[in-house]
């Protein structure tokens, strides 16, 4: 297993997200919206949060943090995802948010943020799709037609995580076709000014 890079506290506010794609997307979003002073780091997936929180709380400079947030996809059970995040914060002696997307005061203050998008999927990909359907309707129509065709074929089923599949198909229409979501955001291909991103962009003020 490859070693994780050395953790370094560079800002007074720390946001822990699931993966590198999320880091790149959120970093691009904050830059586009003029949000400063927040460090975004990956936990290597949902299951990595427990160990990552242990490591961060033992990292030199952690006591200088004034705010720490955890952002994860809600997937099938957003309520359980919130409970899981709250439990990991509790295990490290950190303040426990009483509700999702609501900051709990303390040193540091904490936030448990769970992405919920009932229309397109309880994940960041669903949020992106909400923006693309309005801002990139022609390409999204082509993507939808492809999945409709696939679903009509007896030997093909629509992927369970439809939002991720649809977004990957949209990304494949760009150069290079292996473009990831995070790098698409950093290259300016996503409409980060769209209201669908407002909650994520205002994460420090919630």
C-alpha positions as CSV (number, residue, x, y, z in Angstrom):
1,X,0.0,0.0,0.0
2,X,1.5,3.4,-1.0
3,X,2.3,5.7,1.9
4,X,0.1,8.8,2.4
5,X,2.0,12.1,2.0
6,X,3.1,13.9,5.2
7,X,0.2,15.9,6.6
8,X,0.9,19.5,7.1
9,X,-1.5,22.1,8.5
10,X,-1.2,25.1,6.1
11,X,-4.5,26.9,6.8
12,X,-6.6,27.6,9.8
13,X,-9.6,25.8,8.2
14,X,-9.4,22.2,7.0
15,X,-11.9,20.3,4.8
16,X,-11.6,16.6,4.5
17,X,-13.2,15.1,1.4
18,X,-13.3,11.5,0.0
19,X,-10.8,11.6,-2.9
20,X,-8.4,13.5,-5.1
21,X,-11.1,14.3,-7.6
22,X,-13.1,16.0,-4.8
23,X,-10.0,17.9,-3.7
24,X,-9.4,19.3,-7.2
25,X,-13.1,20.1,-7.7
26,X,-13.5,21.9,-4.4
27,X,-10.2,23.8,-4.8
28,X,-11.3,25.0,-8.2
29,X,-14.8,26.0,-6.9
30,X,-13.3,27.9,-4.0
31,X,-10.9,29.7,-6.3
32,X,-13.7,30.6,-8.7
33,X,-15.9,31.9,-5.9
34,X,-13.2,33.8,-4.1
35,X,-13.1,31.6,-1.0
36,X,-9.8,31.7,0.7
37,X,-8.1,30.3,3.9
38,X,-9.4,26.7,3.6
39,X,-7.2,23.6,3.0
40,X,-8.8,20.7,1.2
41,X,-7.5,17.2,1.8
42,X,-8.5,13.7,0.8
43,X,-9.1,10.8,3.2
44,X,-8.8,8.2,0.5
45,X,-12.5,7.3,0.5
46,X,-15.2,7.2,3.2
47,X,-13.5,4.3,5.0
48,X,-10.3,6.3,5.3
49,X,-11.9,9.0,7.5
50,X,-11.4,7.2,10.8
51,X,-7.7,6.8,10.5
52,X,-7.2,10.1,8.8
53,X,-8.9,12.0,11.6
54,X,-6.6,10.2,14.0
55,X,-3.6,11.3,12.0
56,X,-4.7,14.9,11.6
57,X,-5.5,15.3,15.3
58,X,-1.9,14.1,16.1
59,X,-0.4,16.3,13.4
60,X,1.7,19.3,14.6
61,X,-0.3,22.5,14.2
62,X,-3.7,20.8,14.5
63,X,-4.3,22.9,17.7
64,X,-4.2,26.0,15.5
65,X,-7.2,25.0,13.5
66,X,-10.3,27.0,14.1
67,X,-12.6,24.9,11.8
68,X,-12.6,21.4,10.5
69,X,-15.3,20.0,8.1
70,X,-15.9,16.6,6.6
71,X,-17.7,16.4,3.3
72,X,-19.0,13.0,1.9
73,X,-21.5,11.7,-0.6
74,X,-24.8,10.7,1.0
75,X,-25.3,7.7,-1.4
76,X,-28.2,5.4,-0.5
77,X,-28.5,6.5,3.2
78,X,-27.5,10.1,3.8
79,X,-28.7,9.9,7.4
80,X,-26.3,7.0,8.2
81,X,-23.5,8.9,6.5
82,X,-24.1,11.9,8.8
83,X,-24.2,9.6,11.9
84,X,-20.9,7.9,10.7
85,X,-19.1,11.2,10.4
86,X,-20.4,12.5,13.7
87,X,-19.2,9.2,15.3
88,X,-15.7,9.6,14.0
89,X,-15.6,13.3,15.2
90,X,-16.8,12.1,18.6
91,X,-14.1,9.4,18.8
92,X,-11.4,12.1,18.5
93,X,-13.0,14.4,21.1
94,X,-14.1,16.9,18.6
95,X,-17.4,18.9,18.8
96,X,-20.4,16.9,17.4
97,X,-22.6,18.8,15.0
98,X,-26.3,18.3,15.9
99,X,-27.4,18.4,12.3
100,X,-26.0,18.0,8.8
101,X,-24.6,21.1,7.2
102,X,-24.7,22.9,10.5
103,X,-21.5,24.1,12.2
104,X,-20.9,23.2,15.8
105,X,-19.0,25.8,17.8
106,X,-15.7,24.8,19.5
107,X,-12.0,24.7,19.2
108,X,-12.0,23.8,16.4
109,X,-15.6,24.2,15.2
110,X,-16.8,21.2,13.2
111,X,-19.1,20.6,10.3
112,X,-20.5,17.3,9.0
113,X,-21.6,17.9,5.4
114,X,-23.4,15.2,3.4
115,X,-24.2,15.7,-0.3
116,X,-27.9,15.1,-1.1
117,X,-29.4,15.6,-4.5
118,X,-32.6,13.6,-4.8
119,X,-33.0,14.3,-8.5
120,X,-29.6,13.2,-9.8
121,X,-28.0,11.2,-7.0
122,X,-26.8,11.9,-3.5
123,X,-23.2,12.7,-4.5
124,X,-21.1,15.4,-5.9
125,X,-21.5,14.1,-9.4
126,X,-25.3,14.7,-9.0
127,X,-24.6,18.3,-8.1
128,X,-22.4,18.7,-11.2
129,X,-25.1,17.1,-13.4
130,X,-27.7,19.6,-12.1
131,X,-25.5,22.4,-13.4
132,X,-24.6,20.7,-16.7
133,X,-28.2,19.8,-17.6
134,X,-28.9,23.6,-17.7
135,X,-25.5,24.8,-19.1
136,X,-24.6,22.0,-21.4
137,X,-28.0,20.6,-22.5
138,X,-26.9,19.4,-26.0
139,X,-24.1,17.1,-24.7
140,X,-26.2,15.9,-21.8
141,X,-29.0,15.1,-24.2
142,X,-26.6,12.9,-26.2
143,X,-25.5,11.2,-23.0
144,X,-29.0,10.5,-21.9
145,X,-29.9,9.0,-25.3
146,X,-26.9,6.7,-25.1
147,X,-28.0,5.4,-21.7
148,X,-31.6,5.0,-22.9
149,X,-30.3,2.9,-25.8
150,X,-28.2,0.8,-23.5
151,X,-31.1,0.3,-21.1
152,X,-33.2,-0.9,-24.1
153,X,-30.7,-3.6,-24.9
154,X,-31.6,-6.8,-23.1
155,X,-28.0,-7.6,-22.1
156,X,-27.2,-4.2,-20.6
157,X,-28.4,-2.6,-17.4
158,X,-28.2,1.0,-16.3
159,X,-25.3,1.4,-13.8
160,X,-26.4,1.6,-10.2
161,X,-24.6,4.8,-9.6
162,X,-26.2,6.5,-12.6
163,X,-24.9,10.0,-11.8
164,X,-21.3,8.9,-11.9
165,X,-21.8,7.0,-15.1
166,X,-23.6,9.9,-16.8
167,X,-20.9,12.3,-15.7
168,X,-18.1,10.1,-16.9
169,X,-19.8,9.8,-20.3
170,X,-20.0,13.6,-20.5
171,X,-16.3,13.9,-19.6
172,X,-15.5,11.4,-22.4
173,X,-16.8,13.9,-24.9
174,X,-13.9,16.2,-24.1
175,X,-10.2,16.0,-24.8
176,X,-8.6,13.9,-23.5
177,X,-11.4,11.4,-23.1
178,X,-9.8,10.2,-19.9
179,X,-10.4,13.6,-18.3
180,X,-11.4,13.4,-14.6
181,X,-14.0,15.5,-12.9
182,X,-11.4,17.4,-10.8
183,X,-9.2,18.3,-13.7
184,X,-12.3,19.3,-15.7
185,X,-13.1,21.8,-13.0
186,X,-9.6,23.1,-12.9
187,X,-9.6,23.5,-16.7
188,X,-12.7,25.7,-16.5
189,X,-15.0,23.1,-18.2
190,X,-17.6,23.1,-15.4
191,X,-20.0,26.0,-14.7
192,X,-18.8,26.7,-11.2
193,X,-20.9,29.9,-11.0
194,X,-24.1,27.8,-11.3
195,X,-26.5,27.9,-8.2
196,X,-26.1,24.1,-7.9
197,X,-22.7,24.7,-6.4
198,X,-23.8,27.4,-3.9
199,X,-24.1,25.2,-0.9
200,X,-20.6,23.7,-1.4
201,X,-19.1,27.2,-2.1
202,X,-20.6,28.6,1.1
203,X,-19.5,25.7,3.3
204,X,-17.5,28.0,5.7
205,X,-20.5,30.2,6.5
206,X,-23.0,27.4,7.3
